[in-house]
Amino acid sequence: MWNRRDPKHPILAYGGGFGEFPNDHYFIHKGVVAWDRKTIKPHYPEMKKAFQWISTELTDALTGAFRIRNKFQYITLEGFNGEWVLTENGVEISRGTFNVPRVAARGVGRLMIPFKVDNPKPGAEYYLRVSYKQKDKTLWADAGYEVAWDQFRIPINVIPATEPKVTQPVALTQTPQTIKVTGNGFSVSFDKKTGFMTQLMKGNVNTLTADGGPKVHLWRAAHRNDDMWAYNNWEKYGITDLKYSLVDIKAQSVDMFTVKVTSTVKAEGKLGFSVYHTSTYLIKGNGSVKVDNELQFVGLQVGLARMGVRMMINKNMDHVNYFGRGPFENYSDRKSSADVGLYELDVNNQYEYEKPMERGNHEDVRWAQLSGKNTPQIMVKANKELMQFSALPHTDEQMHPVEYKIDLPPSTATVLTLAAKTLGVGSASCGPRPLEQYQVWSNNTNFSYTLQVK
């Protein structure tokens, strides 16, 4: 309910927002539909997906054969039209329609879709999306309303994409304070006292903010109240306020086209918790920076929010294109409704909860590119395993203590988080925490990504 008693400070009040006591505070304040009954929240599509009454299973990719299951209790599938879309690396390459077979209530039928991939590209991924839409307008939905869908990765053998040979040279220079690697139109710098990257330059523009290089980041501004089972330990073991100290940093020229910088930093919490983060940066003359990460934990095993790093990017770089799951936020246990595809997002115009909390995560990401008006671009690619990312206008430290989003401070950076694993959302405020396979624990981990400034 809106509280506009102070016209300069309107809030969409939850428990206690009018000064009433007792109250339920954050308890189930999020819902799945916004106050206006029009805006759907990011978890709405997942609920719709879980409840959908038609399911499809790919049984033979070579012939385009599918098994279709009618989960309706009383009606056949005659009232629906079928559509399919085939994509190559997220780009639509063909589409069509099909006649939905007359499958009896609670019955199973078969379906043939004549999709075809003629000349597979090296390294490409192919996905087929099958959907079912209403033929006619009904009391509850218009004609053309999508009632169910499924997306399938098509198992096509493709040759790996080959990376072009790097022929541009790089130069390594060092002072007692810094390491600097310079190439054609770019440079990367490191602080020898901290072990962190301090500059990722394109021309004369540093795409990082002050102290904005990649740092290990293991927690999140708690999803209230679902995360409190874990957040209490994040505070207890100092994970929300890690203290960083240099263990070692060194640089060497591998060849005239490559420089390797290896940095080990200790991130220390409380009660014996710490993690040693070794980052190996392989910087090439084409401007690419491959970052291999090794995390070695010390102390008791603790549940974490993520296994990854955080960077602070120039706030004007507020536009993101990416290839992964979207377009809405999704998490390891809430992503079946988020199709794999190409998407764009505005860092400052993503769904925002009234109580600020971590948000905007995207799963199964192949690459993401940040850009802005009159700024360079940063491309981030997953190397071995798919990654998760978010790009937000505020840090977890800024979001967590604030009661209402109107009280967040002005943004000073685009906060880019890259992770190998991300904690699911669960429902621990009034149900179970995330299932074990969606939890993240402080076990030794390796992950890799590549940065490239353009």
CORBEL-V105189 format. One record per residue. N is the residue number from 1. RES is the residue in one small letter. D_LAST is the distance of its C-alpha to the last C-alpha in whole Angstrom. Layout:
# CORBEL-V105189
n=<N;N>
res=<RES;RES>
d_last=<D_LAST;D_LAST>
This chain:
# CORBEL-V105189
n=<1;2;3;4;5;6;7;8;9;10;11;12;13;14;15;16;17;18;19;20;21;22;23;24;25;26;27;28;29;30;31;32;33;34;35;36;37;38;39;40;41;42;43;44;45;46;47;48;49;50;51;52;53;54;55;56;57;58;59;60;61;62;63;64;65;66;67;68;69;70;71;72;73;74;75;76;77;78;79;80;81;82;83;84;85;86;87;88;89;90;91;92;93;94;95;96;97;98;99;100;101;102;103;104;105;106;107;108;109;110;111;112;113;114;115;116;117;118;119;120;121;122;123;124;125;126;127;128;129;130;131;132;133;134;135;136;137;138;139;140;141;142;143;144;145;146;147;148;149;150;151;152;153;154;155;156;157;158;159;160;161;162;163;164;165;166;167;168;169;170;171;172;173;174;175;176;177;178;179;180;181;182;183;184;185;186;187;188;189;190;191;192;193;194;195;196;197;198;199;200;201;202;203;204;205;206;207;208;209;210;211;212;213;214;215;216;217;218;219;220;221;222;223;224;225;226;227;228;229;230;231;232;233;234;235;236;237;238;239;240;241;242;243;244;245;246;247;248;249;250;251;252;253;254;255;256;257;258;259;260;261;262;263;264;265;266;267;268;269;270;271;272;273;274;275;276;277;278;279;280;281;282;283;284;285;286;287;288;289;290;291;292;293;294;295;296;297;298;299;300;301;302;303;304;305;306;307;308;309;310;311;312;313;314;315;316;317;318;319;320;321;322;323;324;325;326;327;328;329;330;331;332;333;334;335;336;337;338;339;340;341;342;343;344;345;346;347;348;349;350;351;352;353;354;355;356;357;358;359;360;361;362;363;364;365;366;367;368;369;370;371;372;373;374;375;376;377;378;379;380;381;382;383;384;385;386;387;388;389;390;391;392;393;394;395;396;397;398;399;400;401;402;403;404;405;406;407;408;409;410;411;412;413;414;415;416;417;418;419;420;421;422;423;424;425;426;427;428;429;430;431;432;433;434;435;436;437;438;439;440;441;442;443;444;445;446;447;448;449;450;451;452;453;454>
res=<m;w;n;r;r;d;p;k;h;p;i;l;a;y;g;g;g;f;g;e;f;p;n;d;h;y;f;i;h;k;g;v;v;a;w;d;r;k;t;i;k;p;h;y;p;e;m;k;k;a;f;q;w;i;s;t;e;l;t;d;a;l;t;g;a;f;r;i;r;n;k;f;q;y;i;t;l;e;g;f;n;g;e;w;v;l;t;e;n;g;v;e;i;s;r;g;t;f;n;v;p;r;v;a;a;r;g;v;g;r;l;m;i;p;f;k;v;d;n;p;k;p;g;a;e;y;y;l;r;v;s;y;k;q;k;d;k;t;l;w;a;d;a;g;y;e;v;a;w;d;q;f;r;i;p;i;n;v;i;p;a;t;e;p;k;v;t;q;p;v;a;l;t;q;t;p;q;t;i;k;v;t;g;n;g;f;s;v;s;f;d;k;k;t;g;f;m;t;q;l;m;k;g;n;v;n;t;l;t;a;d;g;g;p;k;v;h;l;w;r;a;a;h;r;n;d;d;m;w;a;y;n;n;w;e;k;y;g;i;t;d;l;k;y;s;l;v;d;i;k;a;q;s;v;d;m;f;t;v;k;v;t;s;t;v;k;a;e;g;k;l;g;f;s;v;y;h;t;s;t;y;l;i;k;g;n;g;s;v;k;v;d;n;e;l;q;f;v;g;l;q;v;g;l;a;r;m;g;v;r;m;m;i;n;k;n;m;d;h;v;n;y;f;g;r;g;p;f;e;n;y;s;d;r;k;s;s;a;d;v;g;l;y;e;l;d;v;n;n;q;y;e;y;e;k;p;m;e;r;g;n;h;e;d;v;r;w;a;q;l;s;g;k;n;t;p;q;i;m;v;k;a;n;k;e;l;m;q;f;s;a;l;p;h;t;d;e;q;m;h;p;v;e;y;k;i;d;l;p;p;s;t;a;t;v;l;t;l;a;a;k;t;l;g;v;g;s;a;s;c;g;p;r;p;l;e;q;y;q;v;w;s;n;n;t;n;f;s;y;t;l;q;v;k>
d_last=<46;45;46;46;49;46;45;42;41;42;41;41;44;45;47;49;47;50;51;53;55;55;52;49;46;43;45;44;42;39;41;39;40;39;42;42;42;40;36;36;34;32;35;37;35;36;39;40;38;41;44;43;46;45;43;42;42;40;43;42;39;40;43;41;44;43;46;46;48;50;50;52;55;57;55;54;51;52;51;47;45;42;39;36;32;30;27;24;21;22;23;26;28;32;34;38;41;44;47;47;50;53;53;56;55;54;54;52;51;49;46;45;41;40;37;35;32;33;30;28;25;24;22;23;25;27;29;32;33;37;38;41;42;46;48;50;49;51;52;49;46;46;46;42;41;40;42;40;37;36;33;33;31;32;33;32;31;28;27;24;21;20;17;16;18;15;17;15;17;16;18;20;22;24;26;29;27;23;21;18;16;14;12;11;9;8;11;13;16;19;23;26;28;26;24;21;18;17;14;10;9;7;10;12;11;12;10;14;17;20;21;18;17;18;22;24;26;29;30;30;31;35;35;39;41;40;38;41;42;39;38;41;40;37;39;41;39;37;34;33;33;32;32;30;31;30;31;30;26;26;23;24;23;23;23;21;18;18;19;20;21;23;24;27;28;31;31;35;36;40;43;42;38;35;32;31;27;26;22;21;18;17;14;13;12;10;8;9;12;15;17;21;23;27;29;32;35;38;41;42;40;39;37;33;31;28;27;23;21;20;17;17;14;14;17;15;12;15;15;14;14;16;18;21;24;25;25;27;27;28;29;31;34;33;31;33;33;29;28;25;23;20;20;18;19;19;19;22;24;25;29;30;33;36;36;33;32;29;27;25;24;23;24;24;20;18;14;13;10;10;9;12;14;12;9;6;5;6;8;11;13;17;18;22;24;22;21;22;20;20;18;21;22;24;25;28;30;30;31;34;36;36;39;37;34;35;35;32;30;27;24;22;19;17;19;17;20;19;22;24;27;28;32;33;35;39;41;43;44;47;46;45;42;39;40;40;37;35;36;34;35;35;35;33;30;27;23;20;16;13;10;6;4;0>
